[in-house]
């Protein structure tokens, strides 16, 4: 009797998890919140070390990024840069849901 060789399994390739997670988050209806929190976590890289030392992104809620500022002079400085900061945020893949920056 002739024996059949088992079929060779194709080697599976690793799957990148980021797209899978992004799709899951979208399916759960959490994309807006997730994107906002990504911006909070990426704040220091987006604004640079000098601004990040004086202003910390704390939370994201309903399209508003809340940023705690070191003092009144930094609040004034950043209030004049709000448009540029929003432009930088909107260039990020997660930035489209940030509509406003609120300095506190």
N, C-alpha and C positions, 0 to 999 in steps of 0.2 A: 504494500500500500504506500502511496506517495503522501508524504507529509507536507502540509501547507505551512509556509512561514507566516508568522503574524505580520500584519501590515505595520510598517514603520510609522511611528508617530512623528508628525512634524513638530519640530521644536517651537514652542510658543515664544513669542517675543514679549518682552516687558511692555506694559502699558503705562503711559504717563498718567499719573493720578490727577494732576491739576484740572484737565478738561472734564474728567469724570466727576470730580468734586464740584466744579462749577456747574455742571449740568444738574447734579443732585440738588444743589442749593437753589437753582432756578426752579426746578420742579417742585420744591417745597415752598416756593414763594418767598424766599429769604434773600434774594439777590440784592435788593436795594440796601438792606441792613448790612449784609456781608460786605458789600462793596464799600460802604461807609466806614466800616471797621478796618478794612484793609488800608484805607486812607489814613485813619488814625495811627495804625502801626507803621505806615511808611512816611509819616510826617517828617521825621528828622532827615531822611534821605531827600525828600522833595524840597525842603526849604533851606537845607544847609545847616552846618553846625552852629554858626553864630545865632541865627534865629531860633534854632531848636533849643539852645541853652536858655533863651529868654521866653520862649512860648512853647507850651506843650499841648498838643492835641489831646483832648480828654475823652470826647465821646462824639457820636454821630446819632442824630435823631431827626426824622422827617425832613431830610435834605439839608440839615444845618450841622456844620462841623463846629463844635465848641472847643475853643482854644483858650487855655489859661495863660495869662501873660504876667511876666515878672513884676512890672510896675507901670505907672501911668505913661511914662515916656515911651516905653516899648509899645504900649497899646496905641498911642498916637501914631507912632512910626508905622506899625503894621496896619492900622486903619487906612493909611494912605497907600499901602501896598496891596490892599484886598483884591483888586482886579487882577494884578499880576499873580498873586497867590492862587486865585481861582483858575486862572489860565494854566498855570503849572499843574494844578490838581486835575483839570479836565484833560490834560495830555496823557494822564495815567489810564490804564485799561479799566480801573475801578472808579475813576473820578467823575463820571457823567452824572452821578446821582447827588453830588454835592452842589447845592444851589446857593448856599450862603455860608459865610464864616462869621461866627459870633465870638468876639473877644471879651474875655472877662478877667 
